[in-house]
Amino acid sequence: MKASLVQRILFLVGAVLTAGGCGSGADPAAEKMLLQNVGKTSVTVFPAFLRGHGSYDENAAAKLAEFLNTAELAKATASDRRVPITGPWRHNQARMLGESAKEFAAYVRANPIGTRYALLPEYLGGKTEAVGIHAYIVDADGTVAFQVLLNSHWEEFSKAKPKTADDCTAVLIEVLRDRLKRRPDNE
């Protein structure tokens, strides 16, 4: 019983620290640079990795790129390249987030992109519904500039109750709209 409570507390602390923004595992200087350049930068959007299914959703890349372009947050291009994420499923979602971010950063370092940034969505699927949404933005050098972790502890996720990859993409779009919005200092 005690171990279970301790595990839950550690999970919640990890989730708070990884909700996107400073303290999220992102490099603070890289995050500041990204946020300063919203609307003036470019991004390659990779297909969503559907963890738990071992598959990818290319449609997510197209929808996210369209959103970033339409919202004028970045000049975005959808890629069909599948980023191999090999880490195991864990009870600690924050740990999975960190491991996947490292794998994505290493992938970008080894497979150069033609844009300033790269975005990888990762959807954690249960048998009949999604249990989490992760997203990673790394710069062209592979430095983690931004991360998102969402699950039932976050209002955006719990209100939407996503079940499918399309549902997860819709939730991620709304979260990115809020967290990457253009700021007066980058106009």
C-alpha positions as protocol buffer text, in pm:
chain_id: "A"
residue {
  index: 1
  type: MET
  ca { x: 0 y: 0 z: 0 }
}
residue {
  index: 2
  type: LYS
  ca { x: 275 y: 246 z: 95 }
}
residue {
  index: 3
  type: ALA
  ca { x: 471 y: 175 z: -224 }
}
residue {
  index: 4
  type: SER
  ca { x: 159 y: 235 z: -431 }
}
residue {
  index: 5
  type: LEU
  ca { x: 97 y: 574 z: -267 }
}
residue {
  index: 6
  type: VAL
  ca { x: 462 y: 673 z: -308 }
}
residue {
  index: 7
  type: GLN
  ca { x: 452 y: 571 z: -675 }
}
residue {
  index: 8
  type: ARG
  ca { x: 141 y: 784 z: -732 }
}
residue {
  index: 9
  type: ILE
  ca { x: 296 y: 1085 z: -562 }
}
residue {
  index: 10
  type: LEU
  ca { x: 615 y: 1050 z: -766 }
}
residue {
  index: 11
  type: PHE
  ca { x: 408 y: 1013 z: -1084 }
}
residue {
  index: 12
  type: LEU
  ca { x: 211 y: 1330 z: -1007 }
}
residue {
  index: 13
  type: VAL
  ca { x: 525 y: 1529 z: -924 }
}
residue {
  index: 14
  type: GLY
  ca { x: 682 y: 1408 z: -1249 }
}
residue {
  index: 15
  type: ALA
  ca { x: 368 y: 1498 z: -1442 }
}
residue {
  index: 16
  type: VAL
  ca { x: 365 y: 1850 z: -1298 }
}
residue {
  index: 17
  type: LEU
  ca { x: 727 y: 1900 z: -1392 }
}
residue {
  index: 18
  type: THR
  ca { x: 677 y: 1772 z: -1745 }
}
residue {
  index: 19
  type: ALA
  ca { x: 358 y: 1951 z: -1845 }
}
residue {
  index: 20
  type: GLY
  ca { x: 544 y: 2170 z: -2093 }
}
residue {
  index: 21
  type: GLY
  ca { x: 754 y: 2471 z: -2025 }
}
residue {
  index: 22
  type: CYS
  ca { x: 1057 y: 2531 z: -1805 }
}
residue {
  index: 23
  type: GLY
  ca { x: 1135 y: 2248 z: -1571 }
}
residue {
  index: 24
  type: SER
  ca { x: 987 y: 2004 z: -1819 }
}
residue {
  index: 25
  type: GLY
  ca { x: 1311 y: 1843 z: -1925 }
}
residue {
  index: 26
  type: ALA
  ca { x: 1343 y: 2093 z: -2206 }
}
residue {
  index: 27
  type: ASP
  ca { x: 1657 y: 2302 z: -2224 }
}
residue {
  index: 28
  type: PRO
  ca { x: 1552 y: 2645 z: -2086 }
}
residue {
  index: 29
  type: ALA
  ca { x: 1761 y: 2841 z: -2339 }
}
residue {
  index: 30
  type: ALA
  ca { x: 1629 y: 2634 z: -2630 }
}
residue {
  index: 31
  type: GLU
  ca { x: 1273 y: 2676 z: -2505 }
}
residue {
  index: 32
  type: LYS
  ca { x: 1316 y: 3052 z: -2476 }
}
residue {
  index: 33
  type: MET
  ca { x: 1454 y: 3064 z: -2830 }
}
residue {
  index: 34
  type: LEU
  ca { x: 1162 y: 2858 z: -2963 }
}
residue {
  index: 35
  type: LEU
  ca { x: 901 y: 3075 z: -2793 }
}
residue {
  index: 36
  type: GLN
  ca { x: 1071 y: 3393 z: -2915 }
}
residue {
  index: 37
  type: ASN
  ca { x: 1061 y: 3263 z: -3271 }
}
residue {
  index: 38
  type: VAL
  ca { x: 700 y: 3144 z: -3281 }
}
residue {
  index: 39
  type: GLY
  ca { x: 560 y: 3262 z: -3614 }
}
residue {
  index: 40
  type: LYS
  ca { x: 905 y: 3317 z: -3762 }
}
residue {
  index: 41
  type: THR
  ca { x: 1049 y: 2967 z: -3773 }
}
residue {
  index: 42
  type: SER
  ca { x: 1011 y: 2633 z: -3950 }
}
residue {
  index: 43
  type: VAL
  ca { x: 927 y: 2287 z: -3824 }
}
residue {
  index: 44
  type: THR
  ca { x: 921 y: 1932 z: -3959 }
}
residue {
  index: 45
  type: VAL
  ca { x: 628 y: 1736 z: -3815 }
}
residue {
  index: 46
  type: PHE
  ca { x: 676 y: 1361 z: -3790 }
}
residue {
  index: 47
  type: PRO
  ca { x: 398 y: 1098 z: -3783 }
}
residue {
  index: 48
  type: ALA
  ca { x: 259 y: 1031 z: -3436 }
}
residue {
  index: 49
  type: PHE
  ca { x: 401 y: 725 z: -3267 }
}
residue {
  index: 50
  type: LEU
  ca { x: 112 y: 520 z: -3126 }
}
residue {
  index: 51
  type: ARG
  ca { x: 275 y: 366 z: -2819 }
}
residue {
  index: 52
  type: GLY
  ca { x: 93 y: 55 z: -2714 }
}
residue {
  index: 53
  type: HIS
  ca { x: 8 y: -26 z: -3075 }
}
residue {
  index: 54
  type: GLY
  ca { x: 359 y: -2 z: -3219 }
}
residue {
  index: 55
  type: SER
  ca { x: 231 y: 187 z: -3521 }
}
residue {
  index: 56
  type: TYR
  ca { x: 236 y: 540 z: -3661 }
}
residue {
  index: 57
  type: ASP
  ca { x: -24 y: 792 z: -3773 }
}
residue {
  index: 58
  type: GLU
  ca { x: 88 y: 994 z: -4076 }
}
residue {
  index: 59
  type: ASN
  ca { x: -244 y: 1179 z: -4072 }
}
residue {
  index: 60
  type: ALA
  ca { x: -144 y: 1337 z: -3740 }
}
residue {
  index: 61
  type: ALA
  ca { x: 165 y: 1490 z: -3903 }
}
residue {
  index: 62
  type: ALA
  ca { x: -46 y: 1638 z: -4182 }
}
residue {
  index: 63
  type: LYS
  ca { x: -305 y: 1780 z: -3942 }
}
residue {
  index: 64
  type: LEU
  ca { x: -46 y: 1927 z: -3707 }
}
residue {
  index: 65
  type: ALA
  ca { x: 149 y: 2082 z: -3995 }
}
residue {
  index: 66
  type: GLU
  ca { x: -172 y: 2232 z: -4135 }
}
residue {
  index: 67
  type: PHE
  ca { x: -258 y: 2373 z: -3792 }
}
residue {
  index: 68
  type: LEU
  ca { x: 88 y: 2528 z: -3740 }
}
residue {
  index: 69
  type: ASN
  ca { x: 72 y: 2687 z: -4086 }
}
residue {
  index: 70
  type: THR
  ca { x: -287 y: 2811 z: -4055 }
}
residue {
  index: 71
  type: ALA
  ca { x: -231 y: 2951 z: -3705 }
}
residue {
  index: 72
  type: GLU
  ca { x: 89 y: 3114 z: -3835 }
}
residue {
  index: 73
  type: LEU
  ca { x: 292 y: 2961 z: -3552 }
}
residue {
  index: 74
  type: ALA
  ca { x: 552 y: 2815 z: -3790 }
}
residue {
  index: 75
  type: LYS
  ca { x: 613 y: 2722 z: -4151 }
}
residue {
  index: 76
  type: ALA
  ca { x: 549 y: 2352 z: -4109 }
}
residue {
  index: 77
  type: THR
  ca { x: 612 y: 2051 z: -4330 }
}
residue {
  index: 78
  type: ALA
  ca { x: 471 y: 1704 z: -4267 }
}
residue {
  index: 79
  type: SER
  ca { x: 724 y: 1422 z: -4294 }
}
residue {
  index: 80
  type: ASP
  ca { x: 649 y: 1058 z: -4365 }
}
residue {
  index: 81
  type: ARG
  ca { x: 963 y: 939 z: -4183 }
}
residue {
  index: 82
  type: ARG
  ca { x: 881 y: 725 z: -3882 }
}
residue {
  index: 83
  type: VAL
  ca { x: 1094 y: 801 z: -3578 }
}
residue {
  index: 84
  type: PRO
  ca { x: 1184 y: 475 z: -3404 }
}
residue {
  index: 85
  type: ILE
  ca { x: 1087 y: 491 z: -3037 }
}
residue {
  index: 86
  type: THR
  ca { x: 1207 y: 175 z: -2868 }
}
residue {
  index: 87
  type: GLY
  ca { x: 1168 y: 241 z: -2497 }
}
residue {
  index: 88
  type: PRO
  ca { x: 942 y: 9 z: -2299 }
}
residue {
  index: 89
  type: TRP
  ca { x: 598 y: 95 z: -2168 }
}
residue {
  index: 90
  type: ARG
  ca { x: 632 y: 211 z: -1809 }
}
residue {
  index: 91
  type: HIS
  ca { x: 395 y: 294 z: -1526 }
}
residue {
  index: 92
  type: ASN
  ca { x: 588 y: 618 z: -1485 }
}
residue {
  index: 93
  type: GLN
  ca { x: 467 y: 831 z: -1774 }
}
residue {
  index: 94
  type: ALA
  ca { x: 716 y: 1107 z: -1699 }
}
residue {
  index: 95
  type: ARG
  ca { x: 1000 y: 857 z: -1736 }
}
residue {
  index: 96
  type: MET
  ca { x: 862 y: 741 z: -2074 }
}
residue {
  index: 97
  type: LEU
  ca { x: 842 y: 1106 z: -2179 }
}
residue {
  index: 98
  type: GLY
  ca { x: 1206 y: 1164 z: -2092 }
}
residue {
  index: 99
  type: GLU
  ca { x: 1324 y: 848 z: -2265 }
}
residue {
  index: 100
  type: SER
  ca { x: 1127 y: 919 z: -2583 }
}
residue {
  index: 101
  type: ALA
  ca { x: 1251 y: 1280 z: -2590 }
}
residue {
  index: 102
  type: LYS
  ca { x: 1610 y: 1153 z: -2576 }
}
residue {
  index: 103
  type: GLU
  ca { x: 1545 y: 903 z: -2855 }
}
residue {
  index: 104
  type: PHE
  ca { x: 1384 y: 1171 z: -3072 }
}
residue {
  index: 105
  type: ALA
  ca { x: 1670 y: 1413 z: -3009 }
}
residue {
  index: 106
  type: ALA
  ca { x: 1923 y: 1143 z: -3106 }
}
residue {
  index: 107
  type: TYR
  ca { x: 1721 y: 1065 z: -3419 }
}
residue {
  index: 108
  type: VAL
  ca { x: 1725 y: 1428 z: -3531 }
}
residue {
  index: 109
  type: ARG
  ca { x: 2099 y: 1453 z: -3465 }
}
residue {
  index: 110
  type: ALA
  ca { x: 2159 y: 1141 z: -3679 }
}
residue {
  index: 111
  type: ASN
  ca { x: 1901 y: 1230 z: -3948 }
}
residue {
  index: 112
  type: PRO
  ca { x: 1928 y: 1602 z: -4022 }
}
residue {
  index: 113
  type: ILE
  ca { x: 1611 y: 1797 z: -4090 }
}
residue {
  index: 114
  type: GLY
  ca { x: 1574 y: 2087 z: -4333 }
}
residue {
  index: 115
  type: THR
  ca { x: 1392 y: 2304 z: -4079 }
}
residue {
  index: 116
  type: ARG
  ca { x: 1487 y: 2480 z: -3757 }
}
residue {
  index: 117
  type: TYR
  ca { x: 1274 y: 2249 z: -3541 }
}
residue {
  index: 118
  type: ALA
  ca { x: 1116 y: 1904 z: -3543 }
}
residue {
  index: 119
  type: LEU
  ca { x: 795 y: 1792 z: -3370 }
}
residue {
  index: 120
  type: LEU
  ca { x: 707 y: 1436 z: -3273 }
}
residue {
  index: 121
  type: PRO
  ca { x: 369 y: 1350 z: -3122 }
}
residue {
  index: 122
  type: GLU
  ca { x: 341 y: 1031 z: -2917 }
}
residue {
  index: 123
  type: TYR
  ca { x: 1 y: 891 z: -2816 }
}
residue {
  index: 124
  type: LEU
  ca { x: -27 y: 635 z: -2538 }
}
residue {
  index: 125
  type: GLY
  ca { x: -309 y: 399 z: -2616 }
}
residue {
  index: 126
  type: GLY
  ca { x: -503 y: 171 z: -2392 }
}
residue {
  index: 127
  type: LYS
  ca { x: -730 y: -99 z: -2524 }
}
residue {
  index: 128
  type: THR
  ca { x: -1029 y: 128 z: -2583 }
}
residue {
  index: 129
  type: GLU
  ca { x: -901 y: 478 z: -2516 }
}
residue {
  index: 130
  type: ALA
  ca { x: -594 y: 694 z: -2503 }
}
residue {
  index: 131
  type: VAL
  ca { x: -425 y: 721 z: -2165 }
}
residue {
  index: 132
  type: GLY
  ca { x: -174 y: 993 z: -2249 }
}
residue {
  index: 133
  type: ILE
  ca { x: -39 y: 1237 z: -2505 }
}
residue {
  index: 134
  type: HIS
  ca { x: 324 y: 1339 z: -2536 }
}
residue {
  index: 135
  type: ALA
  ca { x: 482 y: 1580 z: -2780 }
}
residue {
  index: 136
  type: TYR
  ca { x: 842 y: 1679 z: -2828 }
}
residue {
  index: 137
  type: ILE
  ca { x: 995 y: 1971 z: -3012 }
}
residue {
  index: 138
  type: VAL
  ca { x: 1369 y: 1959 z: -3069 }
}
residue {
  index: 139
  type: ASP
  ca { x: 1587 y: 2202 z: -3256 }
}
residue {
  index: 140
  type: ALA
  ca { x: 1794 y: 2101 z: -3559 }
}
residue {
  index: 141
  type: ASP
  ca { x: 2086 y: 2017 z: -3329 }
}
residue {
  index: 142
  type: GLY
  ca { x: 1870 y: 1773 z: -3132 }
}
residue {
  index: 143
  type: THR
  ca { x: 1828 y: 1988 z: -2823 }
}
residue {
  index: 144
  type: VAL
  ca { x: 1490 y: 1940 z: -2656 }
}
residue {
  index: 145
  type: ALA
  ca { x: 1318 y: 2278 z: -2672 }
}
residue {
  index: 146
  type: PHE
  ca { x: 966 y: 2190 z: -2562 }
}
residue {
  index: 147
  type: GLN
  ca { x: 767 y: 1897 z: -2428 }
}
residue {
  index: 148
  type: VAL
  ca { x: 405 y: 1823 z: -2353 }
}
residue {
  index: 149
  type: LEU
  ca { x: 273 y: 1554 z: -2120 }
}
residue {
  index: 150
  type: LEU
  ca { x: -102 y: 1511 z: -2088 }
}
residue {
  index: 151
  type: ASN
  ca { x: -312 y: 1247 z: -1916 }
}
residue {
  index: 152
  type: SER
  ca { x: -625 y: 1225 z: -1703 }
}
residue {
  index: 153
  type: HIS
  ca { x: -468 y: 1460 z: -1448 }
}
residue {
  index: 154
  type: TRP
  ca { x: -481 y: 1748 z: -1697 }
}
residue {
  index: 155
  type: GLU
  ca { x: -804 y: 1931 z: -1773 }
}
residue {
  index: 156
  type: GLU
  ca { x: -743 y: 1948 z: -2148 }
}
residue {
  index: 157
  type: PHE
  ca { x: -712 y: 1571 z: -2161 }
}
residue {
  index: 158
  type: SER
  ca { x: -983 y: 1472 z: -1911 }
}
residue {
  index: 159
  type: LYS
  ca { x: -1244 y: 1701 z: -2070 }
}
residue {
  index: 160
  type: ALA
  ca { x: -1180 y: 1561 z: -2418 }
}
residue {
  index: 161
  type: LYS
  ca { x: -1153 y: 1194 z: -2316 }
}
residue {
  index: 162
  type: PRO
  ca { x: -961 y: 1105 z: -2634 }
}
residue {
  index: 163
  type: LYS
  ca { x: -1002 y: 754 z: -2766 }
}
residue {
  index: 164
  type: THR
  ca { x: -847 y: 758 z: -3114 }
}
residue {
  index: 165
  type: ALA
  ca { x: -534 y: 902 z: -3271 }
}
residue {
  index: 166
  type: ASP
  ca { x: -752 y: 1169 z: -3434 }
}
residue {
  index: 167
  type: ASP
  ca { x: -891 y: 1262 z: -3091 }
}
residue {
  index: 168
  type: CYS
  ca { x: -536 y: 1288 z: -2953 }
}
residue {
  index: 169
  type: THR
  ca { x: -430 y: 1509 z: -3243 }
}
residue {
  index: 170
  type: ALA
  ca { x: -726 y: 1741 z: -3178 }
}
residue {
  index: 171
  type: VAL
  ca { x: -632 y: 1770 z: -2809 }
}
residue {
  index: 172
  type: LEU
  ca { x: -266 y: 1830 z: -2895 }
}
residue {
  index: 173
  type: ILE
  ca { x: -360 y: 2104 z: -3142 }
}
residue {
  index: 174
  type: GLU
  ca { x: -553 y: 2289 z: -2872 }
}
residue {
  index: 175
  type: VAL
  ca { x: -269 y: 2254 z: -2623 }
}
residue {
  index: 176
  type: LEU
  ca { x: -12 y: 2376 z: -2876 }
}
residue {
  index: 177
  type: ARG
  ca { x: -241 y: 2664 z: -2971 }
}
residue {
  index: 178
  type: ASP
  ca { x: -239 y: 2772 z: -2607 }
}
residue {
  index: 179
  type: ARG
  ca { x: 124 y: 2702 z: -2517 }
}
residue {
  index: 180
  type: LEU
  ca { x: 290 y: 2822 z: -2837 }
}
residue {
  index: 181
  type: LYS
  ca { x: 75 y: 3127 z: -2902 }
}
residue {
  index: 182
  type: ARG
  ca { x: 251 y: 3428 z: -3041 }
}
residue {
  index: 183
  type: ARG
  ca { x: 371 y: 3659 z: -2771 }
}
residue {
  index: 184
  type: PRO
  ca { x: 399 y: 4038 z: -2800 }
}
residue {
  index: 185
  type: ASP
  ca { x: 779 y: 4017 z: -2764 }
}
residue {
  index: 186
  type: ASN
  ca { x: 810 y: 3803 z: -3079 }
}
residue {
  index: 187
  type: GLU
  ca { x: 594 y: 4008 z: -3313 }
}
